[in-house]
């Protein structure tokens, strides 16, 4: 990485950190750095992660995004990405979350995997990933873009921490066995906004199998010398397209008889 390029990445990281605080989005990065690669974008993301950790924030887990064909079509991309979140970004059942703390929020219904042991690639298989899961929970990711008007391509969202805004996770595990491939493939989840079902998906909509993103993430991070640690929460991606929310909206990830998670957005 050249000295000039590194300065560009640091400047972009500073812009995105500032946008998180000011809630004033920035222009798309791809338009301001010709030929920006995925590696470049992850350099911008990593610079932000290092900044946050230096201030004392505690990493709670990782998220995989853009694992469903629906989400890839919605955002015009063709591969998954990953990001991070901290303990102070995690909410729980019936949380009252101020809508004004986000720029342009949307919600996605997901599974949440809590790891009972660490995972680090290369060579992590779906079976090995399943064995590392302690419990599965209903989850909602609140995605938000520090890029103006959600005008993003893959490099923009990667640099912007995979558009992560916050996470909500249920208090009670779902009655799902991670070692049962059929159960995870067949699980159904609906996104309900203000009482209306806005989308429904099954496990096959999450990269073919909800465990596939977990194995992919462990291997990708493993190439960087990074492990997924025991106790961390990992979100593998959405069952449906993301839907916008505003103040006084209520969002539910509904897994039918298996359980659900509801959060509320306040003024």
Wavefront OBJ file of the C-alpha trace (Angstrom):
o trace
v 0.000 0.000 0.000
v 1.507 3.317 -0.999
v 1.849 6.251 1.359
v -0.628 8.263 -0.734
v -3.226 5.456 -0.827
v -2.945 4.927 2.935
v -3.691 8.600 3.482
v -6.820 8.253 1.326
v -8.039 5.290 3.377
v -7.437 7.104 6.634
v -9.282 10.160 5.352
v -12.280 8.061 4.310
v -12.281 6.347 7.707
v -12.282 9.724 9.438
v -15.173 10.894 7.251
v -17.274 7.858 8.111
v -16.496 8.129 11.812
v -17.545 11.767 11.713
v -20.728 10.907 9.804
v -21.637 8.411 12.516
v -21.477 11.211 15.077
v -22.941 14.070 13.055
v -25.561 11.984 11.199
v -24.577 13.852 8.036
v -23.877 11.296 5.288
v -20.963 11.526 2.878
v -20.681 11.199 -0.883
v -20.050 7.696 -2.289
v -16.426 6.708 -1.823
v -16.150 4.907 -5.154
v -16.683 8.195 -6.980
v -13.739 9.736 -5.158
v -11.177 6.936 -5.432
v -10.949 5.511 -8.929
v -10.420 1.778 -9.040
v -11.219 1.243 -5.366
v -10.911 -2.488 -4.615
v -12.497 -4.682 -1.959
v -9.142 -4.769 -0.153
v -9.097 -0.960 -0.173
v -12.608 -0.862 1.263
v -11.744 -3.295 4.057
v -8.713 -1.133 4.873
v -11.101 1.775 5.459
v -13.332 -0.449 7.616
v -10.385 -1.775 9.639
v -9.128 1.741 10.329
v -12.493 2.516 11.930
v -12.474 -0.712 13.953
v -9.028 0.118 15.329
v -10.159 3.640 16.196
v -13.203 2.384 18.112
v -11.224 -0.226 20.045
v -8.639 2.392 20.953
v -11.412 4.410 22.635
v -12.374 1.422 24.797
v -15.389 0.042 22.961
v -15.812 -3.720 23.358
v -16.323 -5.902 20.291
v -19.515 -7.954 20.687
v -19.526 -9.791 17.386
v -19.541 -9.759 13.622
v -22.146 -9.611 10.889
v -22.251 -11.030 7.406
v -24.255 -9.001 4.946
v -25.638 -9.394 1.448
v -25.999 -13.163 1.787
v -29.470 -13.321 0.253
v -30.209 -12.913 -3.421
v -32.977 -10.488 -2.415
v -30.524 -8.196 -0.640
v -27.934 -8.454 -3.411
v -30.562 -7.411 -5.942
v -31.805 -4.626 -3.662
v -28.336 -3.092 -3.382
v -26.997 -4.067 -6.795
v -24.111 -6.263 -5.599
v -23.123 -9.858 -6.221
v -21.194 -11.061 -3.151
v -21.420 -11.004 0.659
v -19.493 -8.718 2.954
v -18.797 -8.490 6.669
v -18.639 -5.931 9.438
v -18.467 -5.601 13.214
v -20.520 -4.320 16.136
v -19.838 -3.386 19.748
v -21.570 -4.163 23.029
v -23.103 -0.680 23.144
v -24.799 -1.362 19.784
v -26.707 -4.447 20.994
v -30.388 -4.186 22.036
v -32.844 -6.790 23.298
v -36.544 -7.772 23.287
v -38.976 -4.847 23.346
v -36.124 -2.331 23.203
v -37.117 1.320 22.751
v -34.605 2.632 20.225
v -34.498 6.314 19.232
v -34.932 6.524 15.457
v -33.026 9.815 15.447
v -29.750 8.077 16.295
v -29.633 6.766 12.721
v -29.401 8.520 9.358
v -31.571 6.325 7.128
v -32.338 3.080 9.014
v -33.728 -0.166 7.690
v -34.296 -3.508 9.411
v -33.488 -7.091 8.484
v -34.711 -10.285 10.239
v -31.894 -12.711 10.977
v -30.645 -15.558 13.098
v -28.101 -14.823 15.809
v -25.419 -17.413 16.523
v -23.711 -17.279 19.931
v -20.444 -19.174 19.743
v -19.420 -21.591 22.478
v -15.919 -21.966 21.051
v -13.662 -20.016 18.750
v -13.519 -20.450 14.990
v -10.587 -19.516 12.802
v -9.962 -20.512 9.201
v -8.741 -21.617 6.829
v -10.559 -24.866 6.331
v -13.709 -24.200 8.369
v -16.555 -26.307 7.024
v -20.279 -25.914 7.618
v -20.073 -28.919 9.961
v -17.237 -27.363 11.968
v -19.122 -24.071 12.122
v -22.230 -25.853 13.445
v -20.209 -27.507 16.208
v -18.988 -24.105 17.436
v -22.504 -22.694 18.009
v -23.828 -22.695 21.535
v -27.318 -21.336 20.821
v -29.388 -19.659 18.117
v -31.519 -16.588 18.769
v -33.983 -14.431 16.844
v -32.239 -11.257 15.749
v -32.787 -8.026 13.864
v -30.056 -5.981 12.285
v -30.679 -2.276 11.952
v -28.715 -1.294 8.890
v -27.828 2.317 8.257
v -25.715 4.014 5.630
v -23.267 6.802 6.224
v -23.208 7.059 2.414
v -25.669 9.628 1.095
v -29.076 8.326 -0.112
v -28.020 4.671 0.151
v -26.114 5.277 -3.098
v -23.784 2.343 -2.578
v -21.888 -0.307 -4.429
v -20.022 -3.122 -2.698
v -16.889 -1.087 -1.909
v -18.978 1.685 -0.348
v -20.880 -0.574 2.023
v -17.771 -2.556 2.991
v -15.902 0.635 3.859
v -18.962 1.759 5.825
v -18.780 -1.284 8.135
v -21.174 -3.254 5.937
v -23.833 -0.607 6.678
v -24.215 -1.795 10.266
v -26.213 0.511 12.530
v -27.194 -1.627 15.528
v -28.229 -5.153 16.499
v -31.153 -6.573 18.458
v -31.137 -10.135 19.807
v -33.776 -12.122 21.644
v -33.533 -13.124 25.290
v -34.517 -16.747 24.652
v -32.913 -19.215 22.216
v -34.851 -20.680 19.340
v -35.527 -24.414 19.510
v -33.151 -25.121 16.642
v -30.257 -27.565 16.585
v -27.314 -26.140 14.616
v -26.172 -29.699 13.922
v -29.429 -30.446 12.083
v -28.890 -29.134 8.535
v -32.498 -29.685 7.474
v -33.872 -27.677 10.394
v -31.805 -24.610 9.516
v -32.524 -24.832 5.812
v -36.259 -25.149 6.401
v -36.616 -22.528 9.145
v -38.949 -19.713 8.109
v -38.803 -16.105 9.224
v -41.054 -13.143 8.436
v -40.325 -9.462 8.843
v -43.331 -7.652 10.314
v -43.468 -3.854 10.314
v -46.305 -2.251 12.294
v -48.313 -5.448 12.116
v -47.853 -6.010 8.369
v -45.767 -8.855 6.965
v -43.356 -7.221 4.527
v -41.389 -10.307 3.565
v -40.827 -13.978 4.366
v -37.819 -16.177 3.725
v -36.371 -19.553 4.597
v -32.896 -20.738 5.493
v -32.127 -21.379 1.847
v -32.409 -17.632 1.239
v -29.381 -17.064 3.476
v -26.570 -18.056 1.091
v -28.194 -21.468 0.565
v -27.761 -22.417 4.233
v -27.516 -20.118 7.287
v -24.305 -21.833 8.386
v -22.554 -21.132 5.079
v -22.000 -17.429 5.918
v -20.542 -18.377 9.305
v -18.025 -20.741 7.717
v -17.260 -18.157 5.017
v -16.634 -15.461 7.628
v -14.372 -17.681 9.729
v -12.298 -18.479 6.661
v -12.105 -14.906 5.349
v -11.114 -13.528 8.748
v -8.740 -16.442 9.237
v -6.822 -15.293 6.181
v -6.281 -12.044 8.101
v -5.173 -13.815 11.254
v -8.438 -13.007 13.051
v -10.588 -15.517 14.946
v -14.264 -15.508 15.828
v -14.154 -15.817 19.607
v -16.253 -17.865 22.015
v -19.099 -15.762 23.379
v -19.349 -13.554 20.318
v -22.654 -13.033 18.515
v -22.560 -13.639 14.759
v -25.340 -12.611 12.375
v -25.274 -14.557 9.089
v -27.524 -12.355 6.956
v -31.137 -11.502 6.266
v -34.034 -13.754 5.329
v -35.734 -10.914 3.417
v -35.120 -7.562 1.800
v -34.471 -4.742 4.249
v -37.343 -2.404 5.047
v -37.123 1.238 6.185
v -38.279 2.249 9.645
v -39.104 5.617 11.183
v -40.025 6.948 14.608
v -43.007 5.099 16.123
v -42.410 2.029 13.943
v -42.354 -1.470 15.419
v -40.368 -4.286 13.819
v -40.635 -8.027 14.500
v -38.554 -10.965 13.344
v -41.183 -13.701 13.492
v -39.999 -17.318 13.494
v -43.528 -18.650 14.061
v -43.782 -21.280 16.807
v -40.014 -21.103 17.359
v -40.172 -17.571 18.742
v -39.878 -13.932 17.775
v -38.141 -10.645 18.578
v -39.799 -7.206 18.585
v -38.198 -3.780 18.828
v -39.693 -0.289 18.817
v -38.383 2.924 17.280
v -39.182 6.051 19.272
v -39.197 9.799 18.659
l 1 2 3 4 5 6 7 8 9 10 11 12 13 14 15 16 17 18 19 20 21 22 23 24 25 26 27 28 29 30 31 32 33 34 35 36 37 38 39 40 41 42 43 44 45 46 47 48 49 50 51 52 53 54 55 56 57 58 59 60 61 62 63 64 65 66 67 68 69 70 71 72 73 74 75 76 77 78 79 80 81 82 83 84 85 86 87 88 89 90 91 92 93 94 95 96 97 98 99 100 101 102 103 104 105 106 107 108 109 110 111 112 113 114 115 116 117 118 119 120 121 122 123 124 125 126 127 128 129 130 131 132 133 134 135 136 137 138 139 140 141 142 143 144 145 146 147 148 149 150 151 152 153 154 155 156 157 158 159 160 161 162 163 164 165 166 167 168 169 170 171 172 173 174 175 176 177 178 179 180 181 182 183 184 185 186 187 188 189 190 191 192 193 194 195 196 197 198 199 200 201 202 203 204 205 206 207 208 209 210 211 212 213 214 215 216 217 218 219 220 221 222 223 224 225 226 227 228 229 230 231 232 233 234 235 236 237 238 239 240 241 242 243 244 245 246 247 248 249 250 251 252 253 254 255 256 257 258 259 260 261 262 263 264 265 266 267
